[in-house]
Each structure stands twice: as structure tokens, then as C-alpha cells.
Amino acid sequence: MNKQVQFLDLGMKDYKEVWDFQETLFSGILDVKVKNRREEKNDDTPNYLLFTQHPHVYTLGKSGDMQNLLLNEKQLADKGATFYKINRGGDITYHGPGQVVGYPILDLENFFTDIHKYLRFLEDVIIKVMADYGLNGVRSEGETGVWLDVGTPFARKICAMGVRASRWVTMHGFAFNVNADLGYFDNIIPCGIKDKAVTSLNVELRVDKVDEEEIKQKILKYFTELFEAEIVNAEEELLLKV
């Protein structure tokens, strides 16, 4: 099993560009798996972890409800935002500056073949990062992601998650609100959940700005620990595909 994960921080990138890049990597892993099965080979499948931020964009999962987007096309354009229907699970969410977005594109057969465990591990990564800042991130039963004060009138989501998996290969991932402009969430019913608010790490810590590079390093640390992975810088061949 190959537990090496090629890491690449894409910086600020258009959502569709990164989605297409994910699809390329995702398909490449599937191709190796199909070839292994067809030719009775045992070639290693690669794993990837992408970090990025997107310009303002709303995305709707395959089971999502368009009514959870509260803007028409003109209003979207006025706010400098775009919209995509995509092939992950979940409903509608927002991506924008001030988030740390992570897309693990893994062959789970290199780690464990349990999609629920995979999601819980992603949640645990963010929960551990929050604990480093003295915050008690928790799960909300039946609602993927990371929350604060679940079970109270002040419950609020700080990290959204949605994934796609095929033949144990994953794509899409998480969006952690670190220095997010929460006003953009007013234009949707986030994840289709009407009775809970959204928050950002800087708001919870009552500071103007949290060091996003520090957050990324902490995510890498806990991802490595939980998945028992080895993080390596992306190979030159991968960089040429971006």
C-alpha cells in the first residue's frame, strides 16, 4: 500500500480550473486501478492533497436543492460570484477568500476502505486544529462537517465537507472558514440547513485575521498523523498539469 501523499498548494484558483484538475488526478488513479485488475498487476496508485482558495463561488451537490441559492444570475454577477452544479455529495455551499480549502484525492485502498471513517478523519483533522486555538469543534449528528455549540440555539458551522468516491478513490473535500467573509453565506441556505448559523475562526477568536499558513501546517500535521501518511512535495510532472 502506498501511503505517500503528494501535496500541492495551488493558492487562489478559479473553482472550475481546480475541479478539472481534480478530475484529471481522480481519473488517473482509477486508470491505474483498472489496468492493475485487467493485467493482474500491482502497480502503486498515487495519492494527492491539494490546498487552494477560490474567488467567490457557490456550488450545489448532486442531491442539492436549487431553492437553497437565494440569488438570481444578475445578483450573482453583481456580487462577483459564480455558480456550479457539481458531482459531490451534499447541498449548497460557498467558497471564497479567507477559507482554507482541501481536496484529498486518495485511493482509500492505500489506507482503509471505509468512506464513513474517511469523513470522520477529515472532521477530526479540523477538530484537532481548532483545539490548538482553545476551541471545541464537534460533530452534529447526521450533518457532515465541524460545528460549535451543537445542541444549543447558538450552533454554528465552521467547516463544510462534501466528497465524491468511486472504487474507493476520493475527490472534493473540506472548506474551513478561517478568515471568511460571512456575508456571502447570507445568500444561501448553507448545506440546506435552515436553523444553524455559519462562523469563521477569526470571528471565534475575536481577531481581525488568523495566520492561514499556520492553519495549513496544522492541517498537514494532523492529516499525516490520522491517516498515517507521508506528505511529500508534488512531483514535477504533477506541477506541469496545473
Secondary structure, DSSP 8 states (H G I E B T S, - for coil): ---EEEEEEEEE--HHHHHHHHHHHHHHHHHHHHHHHHHT-------EEEEEE-SSEEEE-TT--GGGB---HHHHHHTT-EEEE-SSSSSEEEE-TTEEEEEEE-BGGGT-S-HHHHHHHHHHHHHHHHHHTT---EEETTEEEEEESTTSTT-EEEEEEEEEEETTEEEEEEEEESS--GGGGGGB-GGG-SS-EE--HHHHHT-S---HHHHHHHHHHHHHHHHT-EEEE--HHHHTT-
